């Protein structure tokens, strides 16, 4: 996310617009068409080719590259720490990672910083309350961003992946449709496709929690239409889990419940004890009646292995 090593063009455009400059004002050394394509992430430019435009925009080249590198590393580190804290339930570590990113980047003019802060903030809130909801203002901020065509497609999918779970039904449906339209209209590199699949896998979780079968079925159909690479075990596991949960919600039989229980147990047997415990806790919280001793069984199985 906020991958300015490969998204330097959109970052350059952000700075240009903040300074009230048009492309024709800075298209020095390259044509306006070439610079426009660079800003939209369609082509790359060498430093030598870009240098005249950077000078025309009165940007210090070292600042431009330094900020992009700082932004990428700072957010990636914060997100890794928060994700780890979610698995262990360490709220203090999560809050520290959030504060560190917020204070460490406040002096940088980053176009996506406020959205990174949103993703970190609600990930931290999830530890306190796994069913927490976003505020209306925050939902509007995300929907407005997705409505714009800023060519940050992978970042758009990452926003949906990280935040759609916390939205109410109306905002979630709007984001889902905007993301789907963006994906269907373009050919994407594999990294973007992975981000899109991850977003769908997160998007289905809230309607399952809310027993919104219609929306869950719609997302399930979108997932079924995608070919998930068998070398992506986490994505395949999550898709199977959520499909099984949907099946159980539609028909609360013991057979369907056992399918979910066996899948969670298998995750624990594979050595992912903390992740299996977190999954089991979430399932119980949304009303899937797993065995009351499921977490203890997973812990014992992991210790045996």
N, C-alpha and C positions, 0 to 999 in steps of 0.2 A: 504494500500500500504506500501511497505517496512515493512511488518509484520514480524519482526524478533522474536516476541514471538512464532510464529508458524513456522518460517522459519530460525531457528537458525542454522540448518545444512548447508544450502547454505552460510550463513554468515561465518560460521567456515571455509568452503572450500575457500571462498574468501581470508580470512586472510592467510590460509595455502599456497595458490598459490602465494600471494604477497611476501611471505617469501621464495619462491623457493623450498618448501618442497613437497615431494610426499606422498601419503597415507601411504606407507610402512614406511616412516620416523616417522610418528606420531601415527601409529596404536598400541598404547600401552594400554593394558587392554581390548581391543576389537579386533576382527579380522578385516582385511582389508575390507572384504565383508560387515561386519556390519557397519564400519565407512563410507564406500562408500554409503550404503543405507541411513545412517543418513544425509550425505552431500547432497544427492539428495532429501531430504525431505520425504522419503518413510517410515521412522520409527523415533521414538523419543528415546532419551537416557537420563537416569537420570544423575544428576550432578555427582553422585558417579562413574557411568560407564564412563562418558566423561572425568573426571578429569585427568587420566593419559595421554590421548591424548592432552588435553589442556596444560598440563605441558610439554609434548614432543615438542609441537609447540611453547613453550615459550610465552604463552599467559596468561595474568593475568585474571583469571576467573571473577573477579569483573568488569574489564574493558569490557570484552566480553558481559556480561549481561547488564551492564550500557549503553554501546553504543547502544545495540539493543533497549533498552527501551527508551532512549533519541531519537533515530531515529524515532521510531514509533510515539511517542507523538509530536515531533516537526513537522513532515510532516503533520500529521492529523490535527493539529491546524492550520497550514498555509493554507492547502487546504480548511478547513471550512471557514476561514476568506476570502479567495479569492472567494469562491463560493457565500458567502453572499454579497460580494462587487459587483459581477457580477449582481446579482439580483437588487441591489440598484443603480448600476452604479457609485459606489464610487471608482474611480481610485486611489486616495491617500491611502485609506485603503488597497487596493489590493497590491499596490507597497510596502507598509510597511510590509505586511505579507510576501511577497517575499524576501525582504531584511533581515527580521528577521530570516527566515529559512536559508538563504544563509550564513549569518555571524555566526549564532548560531551553525551550523554544519560543519563549514570549518575545524575544528580541528579533526573531526571524520573520520576514514577510512571506509566510507560507500560505498559498491559496487554499490548502485542504486542512490546515491545522484545526479549525473549529470542528470539522467532521471527525478528525482523529480523536479529539477530546471527547466528543459525543460517544464514540465507540468505546473508548476506555471508561468513561463515566458509567455507562450502563452495564458494562461487563463487571465493574466493581459492585454496582448496585445489585447485580444478580446474586452475588454471594450472600448478601443480607436477605434478599427476597427473590427466589427463583421465578416468581410470577409478577415482578415489578413491571409497571407500565411507563412508557415515555410520556412526557408532558406534551400538550397540544402544540406549543411553540416549537419544541424540538422535532416533532413529527413534521410540522410545516417546513422547517428548515431542510429536512431530508427530501421531502417530496419536491420542493422547489429546486433543489440541486439536481434531482433525477429528471426533472422536466426540461432543464437546460441541456443543450447539446454541446458539451464541453470536451468531448472526445476522451474523457477519462473512463473508458468503458470498464476496465478491470476494477478501478476504484469504485465505480458505481455498483458493481456486483458485490464488492467487499462491504460496502455500506449496507446493502440489503442483507447480506449474510450476517453481519454483526448486529443489525438494529431491527430488522423486521419482526423478530420474536417479541420485542417490547412494545409494538404498536397495536392500536385497536384495530378491529376488523376492517373498517373503511380505509384507513391509511395504509394498512398492510396490503389490501387488494390493489390500491392505486399504485403502490411501489412495485408490486409483483407484475402488474401489466406494463408499467413503464420499462422495467428491466427486461421483460420478455420481448417487448417491441424493439428495444435497443439490440438485443442479441439476435433476433430473427432478421434484422435488416442488414447485418454485417457478417463478413467472414472474419473469424477471430483466430489468433494464435492459441496454442494449446493452454498457455497459462490463463488466458481470459476464459476459455471454456471450463477449466477447472474451477475458477472463481465463480462462474455462473452455476455450476452444479452444486458447489458448496452453498451458494445463496439459496437455491431451491431446497436443499436438505435442511437448512435452518428455517426457511419459510414455512415448511410443513409442520414444524413443532408447535407453533401457537394454536393453529386451528385444531390440532389434536388435543391440546390442553383444554381448549374451549369447547370441545365436542362440536366444532363447526365442520360437519362431515362434507358438505358441498365444497367448501374451499379446500379442504384436505384432499378430496378426490381430484380436484382440478390440478393441484400441484403434483399429486401422484401420477397423473397422466403425463404431465410435463417431464417428470423424472423417468417414466417408462420410455418416453420417446428418445431419451438420451442414451447413448452407449457409454456406460461407465467402464473404463479400462479395468480388466481383472487384476492388474498390478497396483490398483488403488484400493487396498483392503479396507481402509477406514471408510471411504465413500460407499463401498459395497456393503459394509456392515451396517452403516447408518441407514442406507436405503432399505435394506431388509428389515431392520428394526422398526422403522417408521411405517413401512407397509404392513408389518405384522400388527402394530398398534392400531392402525386404521381398520384392519380386518377385525380385530377384537372389539373395537368401539362399535362397529356395525353389527357384530354378532358376538355377544359376551358369553361365549362357550368356554368350557374348561380346556378343550383342545386348542383353541386360539390363544388362551392365556398361557398354556404350557409352552407354546411356540415362542412367546416372548421371554418366558422364564429361562428356557433352554439357551436362547441367544445371549441373554445377559450372563448366564452361568459360563457359557463358552468364552466370553470376553475375559472373565476372571481366570478361567483355566489357562488362557493364553498368556497370562502374566500381567494383564492390564487391570490390576486390582482396584486402584483408585478410580480409574475411569469407569469400571464396572459398578463400583459403589455409587458414584455420582449419577450414572444412568439409572440405577435401581432407585435411588432416592427421588429423582425427577419423575420416574414412572409412578411411584407410589403417591407422590404429591399431586399428580394430575388424575389420580383415581384408578390406576391400574393395580389391582390387588395382588401384587407379588407376595410370595411368602414373607411373613414378618421377620424371619431370620435370614433373608436373602443376603443382606450385607455381611452378616457374620459368616455365612457359608463361603462367600466369595473370598473373605479374608483368610479363612482356614485353607481353602484350596490353593491360594497364592502361596501361603507359607509352606505347604507340602511340596509344591513345585520348586 
